[in-house]
Amino acid sequence: MVESGDEDVPNVERIASEADRRREAWGATLDDMTALADEYEEEGWKTVRIAAGDTGTFGPGDAKGDDEAFGIAYVVPGDKAAEVSELFEASSFPEYEVYRAENDGRVYMVTALLAPDIETVVFVAGAWDLRTALNCATTAVERGRMYTFLQKLDGTLVGVVEHDDPEKFFPNLDAIRRYAPNAGSEETGAEDADDVEADAADDVTDESDA
């Protein structure tokens, strides 16, 4: 007869602790977005604040219907989709800022999409895993550009923005490689988990498009 002992408790506690940390990190990300948006509004800009329902990175071959597409896709809540779609008809949002933090192998990020011509900023907050970002990150760095996709839950595209500096989104490709599946194989030469965590910056990095 198999008996369940206390050895299961540490794993349960670890999972619960990780969930708590993720909730705290997401809450801090939303707070950052609010503070940034408030600053722009004080300067006379119109702002739209989006807490993405889901966020994910994808690279060539990952997206259905487009083997060459890559970037970060955000699911825009239904009550924001129509407004954002109209804004993208009025402007291409040529400027942007990226605010990111890493914690437990996840990136918590606020992207500010700026349209000076209509004095509007669309703020998008999302979180994604480093372990699934390698295809997107390496493609973006190799091609020298990056994309933000805003879409509805059903996949309908709301807006797309091209960015000219992938390193604002992926400042450390080596860390992403070590988090990727099969990173422990001899080919990748992965380091210990402690080394990976040391590479993950807990402080928010403010990157601005000049």
N, C-alpha and C positions, 0 to 999 in steps of 0.2 A: 504494500500500500504506500503510495506516495504521499508524503506529508508536506504541507506548506509551512515554511518556517519564517523566521524574521529576515532571512536573506533577501526576501522580496521588498522589504520596506525601503532600503536605501534607494532602489531604482524608482519606486513610486515617489519618494521625496524629491529625487533629482528631477523627474518629469514635472512635478508640481512647481518646483523652484524655477525651472526653465520657463514654464508658462507664466509665472509671476513676472519674471524679468522681461519677457516679451511684451506683456501688457504694460509694464512701466515704460519700456522703451517706446512703444507705440503712443502712449499717452504723452510722453515728452515730445515726440515728433509732431503731434497735433498741436501741442502748446507752442512749439516753435513756429509752425505755420500761422497760427493765430497772431503771434507777436509780429511776424514779418508783414502779414497782411495789414495789420493795424498801422504799422509804420508807413506803408504805401498810401493807405487811405488818408492819413494825416497830411500827406503831401499832395493830395488831390486826385489820386488815381482811383479808378474803379477796380474792385477786386472780386474774384470768384474763387471760393475755397472748396477744394475737392479732396475728401478723404476716400481714396479708391476702395471700392468694394473688394477688389482683388488686384494683385500686381504680379507680373512675371517677366523675366528676361527670356528672349528667344533668339536663335541664330538661324542662318541659312539651313533649310531643310526641316526646321521645327514647326513652321507655320503652315497651316493648310492653305493651299491655293497659291502660295508664293514661295518658291524655293530659295529666293535671294533675299527675302526680307529679314531684318534683324532690328533689335531695339528693346525697349521696355514698354510693355503694354499695361495700361491701367483701365479698370472697369469703372466707368463714370456712373454714379447713381442716376436713376431715371429722372429725378427732379432737377438735375443739372444739365443733362444731355442736350436738350433743345437750346438752352441758353448758350452753352459752349459752342454748339454747332453754328449758331448765328454769328458768334464772335469770330470764328475761323473763316466765315465768309467775308468778314470785314477786314481781316488782317492775317498776315502770315506768321505773326509773333516771331520777329527776327532776333530778339535778344532773350537771354535766359540767365538764370543763376541756379546753382546746385548746392544744396546743403545736405550733407550726409554724415551718418555715424554708423559704426559697426559694433555689433554686440552678439556674442554667441554664434558667429557664423552667418548673421543676417545683417543686411544693410537697411537702415531706416533713412528715408530720403524725402526731402521736399524740393521739388523743382518749380521754380518760378518762371513762367512763360510770359515775356513782356511784349506788349504791343504799344510802343510810344505814339504811333499814329492815331490810336484811339484812346490813349491813356488808360489802358486796361492791363491788369496782371491776372493770369490764371495760375493759382497755386495748386499743385498736385502733390499729395502725400501718399507714400506707398512703402511697402517693405518687401524684400525679396532675399532669397537664399544665395549665398556665395557659391554653394556646391553645384547650382544649376546654371551659373552665369558664364561658364567658360566659353561656350560657342559664341555667344553674343559679344563678350568682352574682346576675345581675340580677333573676331571679325571687325569690330568697330575700330580697334587700334590699327589693324592692318590697312583698313580702308580710309582711315582718317576722318571718320564721321560717325555720328550716332543719331538715333531716332527715338522720339517719344510718340507713342500711339495712345490716343484716347478713344475708347470704344464703349458701346453699350454691353450689357450682359449677354445679349444674343450675338455679339460679334460685330454689330453694325459700327462702322467707323465714324467717329465724331470729329476727329482732327488729328493731323500728323505734323510734327515739327522736326526739322533736321538740325542737328547741332554740329558745330565744327571742331569740338575738342572732346574726344572720347575719354581723355584722362580725368576729366572732371567727374565722370561717372565711375571710372575704373582706374583709380590711381595706383593700384598695386596688383598687377597681373600675376605675380608669383604667389601671392596669398590665395588668389582665386584658383590657381592650378593645384595648390595643396589641398584645397577643400573639395576639389572635383572628385567624382567617383573614380576608384582605382588609383587614387593619388599615392597609395602606399606601395605601388609596384616599383620594381627596380628602375623602370624607364623614367618614372617621374622624379625619383630621388626625393620623396616627400620627407619632411621633417617631423619631429614629434609634435603632438597636439599642443604642448606648451609653447613651442615656437610659433605655431600658427596663431594662438591666442595673442602672443606678444606682438604680432604684426597687425592685429585688429585694433584700430584706433577707436577709443571710446569717445573721444571729443569730436564734436561736429566740425567738419571742414567746410568753410565758406568759400565757394568757387564762384566767381562772377565773370560774365561775358563782357569783355571790354567793348 
